Amino acid sequence: MRQLGRRAFTLSGLAGISALAACSNPIGSQGAADLDARVDAARDYLRNTYPGLEELFQNARGILYIPVVTEAGLFVGGAYGRGALRINDATVDYYSATRASFGLQAGAQQYAHALFFMTEQALSDFRFSPGWAASADLRYATPSQGGSMGTETTTQFAPVIAVVFGQSGILAGASLAGVKYTRIIP
């Protein structure tokens, strides 16, 4: 029985990796120009679809856009995406977002997200850390009725606000807890 457990674990890990590789997230092939074009599209989508975010756009010290995150898993899972940090709507750095998970999970999905850094301290902590991990104190602005995005007063005073959007796939929910962001050179 112990041998079957190891085989199942190994096969589920390989299945998760295969599913991740089969998705349309071009993991290693994005150059800076392609990544910037995807970031522009994500930014425009957010602004046009969720006009309630305008105050966040105006007050953010910097915004990290990850236009496509591919997540897959069968007991063992992983997620990966690439994006750009923008300050005053100009790209200053490129980042990858990665996460590994283990547990009761099966499926795959893609989504996009943006992190709004609302204070200079939060932006500085992010930019000058060797690898920044999203934690439980991250505040989410979530879609509410008919295309508006909720940004209550409590959310507006948070140092980092996450917006997850554009979800598609069959894996329930998208959380950024445990996602590690690392500066990259595309």
C-alpha positions in Angstrom: 0.0 0.0 0.0 2.9 2.4 0.7 4.2 1.9 -2.8 0.9 2.8 -4.3 0.9 6.0 -2.2 4.3 7.0 -3.6 3.2 6.2 -7.2 0.0 8.2 -6.8 1.9 11.1 -5.4 4.5 11.0 -8.2 1.8 10.6 -11.0 -0.3 13.4 -9.6 2.7 15.7 -9.5 3.6 14.8 -13.1 0.0 15.4 -14.1 0.0 18.8 -12.5 3.2 19.8 -14.3 1.9 18.5 -17.6 -1.3 20.4 -17.3 0.6 23.5 -16.4 2.9 23.1 -19.4 -0.1 22.4 -21.7 -1.9 25.7 -20.8 -1.5 28.7 -23.0 0.7 30.7 -20.6 4.0 31.1 -22.5 6.2 30.4 -19.5 9.6 31.1 -20.9 9.0 32.8 -24.2 7.8 36.3 -23.3 10.2 39.1 -24.1 9.9 42.6 -22.5 7.8 44.0 -25.4 5.3 41.1 -25.3 5.0 41.3 -21.6 4.5 45.0 -21.7 1.7 44.6 -24.3 0.0 42.0 -22.1 0.3 44.3 -19.1 -1.2 47.2 -21.1 -4.1 45.0 -22.0 -4.7 43.9 -18.4 -4.5 47.5 -17.2 -7.0 48.7 -19.9 -9.3 45.8 -19.1 -9.4 46.7 -15.4 -10.0 50.4 -16.1 -12.8 49.8 -18.6 -14.5 46.9 -16.8 -14.3 48.1 -13.2 -14.6 51.9 -13.1 -14.9 51.7 -9.3 -11.2 51.1 -9.2 -10.3 54.5 -10.5 -9.6 55.8 -6.9 -7.1 52.9 -6.5 -5.4 53.8 -9.8 -5.1 57.4 -8.8 -3.8 56.8 -5.3 -1.5 53.8 -5.8 2.3 54.4 -5.6 2.9 51.5 -7.9 0.9 48.6 -9.5 2.1 45.1 -10.3 0.2 43.5 -13.1 0.4 39.8 -13.7 -1.7 39.4 -16.9 -1.9 35.6 -16.9 -1.4 33.2 -14.1 -1.8 29.5 -15.0 -2.6 27.2 -12.1 -3.0 23.5 -12.2 -3.0 20.6 -9.8 -4.0 17.1 -9.0 -3.2 16.8 -5.3 0.1 18.5 -6.0 -0.3 21.8 -7.8 1.5 24.9 -9.0 0.9 28.3 -10.4 3.1 30.6 -12.6 2.8 33.9 -14.2 4.9 36.9 -15.3 4.2 40.6 -15.2 5.5 44.1 -14.7 5.6 46.6 -11.9 4.6 50.1 -13.0 5.1 53.4 -11.3 3.4 56.3 -12.9 2.3 53.9 -15.6 5.9 53.2 -16.6 7.4 49.8 -16.3 10.3 49.8 -13.7 10.8 46.0 -13.2 9.5 42.6 -14.3 8.4 39.9 -11.9 7.4 36.3 -11.8 4.7 34.9 -9.5 5.0 31.3 -8.4 3.2 29.1 -6.0 3.3 25.4 -5.1 0.5 23.7 -3.2 -0.4 20.3 -1.9 -3.8 19.0 -0.8 -7.2 18.1 -2.1 -7.2 19.8 -5.5 -7.9 18.8 -9.1 -8.2 21.0 -12.1 -6.6 24.0 -13.9 -7.4 27.6 -14.3 -6.0 30.9 -15.6 -6.6 34.3 -14.1 -5.0 37.7 -13.9 -4.2 39.9 -10.9 -3.0 43.3 -10.0 -1.4 44.4 -6.7 -1.9 48.1 -5.8 0.8 49.4 -3.5 -0.9 52.2 -1.6 2.0 53.4 0.5 5.6 54.2 -0.3 6.7 51.8 2.5 4.7 48.8 1.0 6.2 49.6 -2.5 9.7 49.9 -1.1 9.3 46.6 0.9 8.2 44.9 -2.3 10.9 46.3 -4.6 13.9 45.8 -2.4 13.1 42.3 -1.0 14.8 39.3 -2.6 11.5 37.6 -2.9 8.2 39.0 -1.6 5.4 36.6 -0.6 1.7 37.5 -0.5 0.4 36.9 2.9 -2.9 36.7 4.8 -2.9 40.5 5.4 -3.3 41.2 1.7 -6.7 43.0 1.2 -8.8 42.0 -1.8 -11.1 44.2 -3.8 -13.7 41.8 -5.2 -16.2 42.0 -7.9 -19.7 42.8 -6.7 -22.8 43.4 -8.7 -22.6 44.1 -12.4 -19.0 44.9 -13.2 -18.3 47.2 -10.2 -15.4 46.3 -8.0 -15.7 46.8 -4.2 -13.2 49.1 -2.6 -14.6 50.0 0.8 -13.0 52.4 3.1 -11.2 49.7 5.0 -9.7 48.4 1.8 -8.5 51.8 0.7 -6.3 52.2 3.7 -4.6 48.9 3.3 -0.9 49.0 2.2 -1.4 46.4 -0.5 -4.7 45.7 -2.3 -5.1 42.7 -4.7 -7.5 42.5 -7.5 -8.0 39.1 -9.1 -9.9 39.1 -12.4 -10.4 37.3 -15.7 -10.8 33.8 -14.2 -11.4 30.8 -16.4 -11.0 27.1 -15.8 -12.3 24.4 -13.5 -10.3 24.9 -10.3 -12.4 26.7 -7.8 -11.3 30.1 -6.5 -8.1 32.0 -6.9 -6.2 33.1 -3.8 -2.8 34.9 -3.8 -1.8 33.7 -0.3 1.5 32.0 -0.6 2.4 33.4 -4.0 6.0 34.4 -4.2 7.1 37.3 -6.4 10.6 37.5 -7.7 12.3 40.1 -9.9 13.2 38.7 -13.4 14.8 39.8 -16.6 12.5 38.8 -19.5 
